[in-house]
Amino acid sequence: MYICICNAVSQADVHSHVAAGACSTKQLKQACGWKPGCGTCTSRLSEEICRAQTSPAA
């Protein structure tokens, strides 16, 4: 599932970057090479970071 369509960032991408140490939306955006887009994904991104941090695989 895509978290950000503008930057083609998937749920798996978020989980990978969190596992590699990203712990905020800013850090994750930097890790993904995020370019400014519509901005509607920021809340979804934050929610997915929380899920990734609390998942057993994290």
Secondary structure, DSSP 4 states (H G I P E B T S, - for coil): -EEETTTTEEHHHHHHHHHTT--SHHHHHHHHT------TTHHHHHHHHHHHHHSTT-
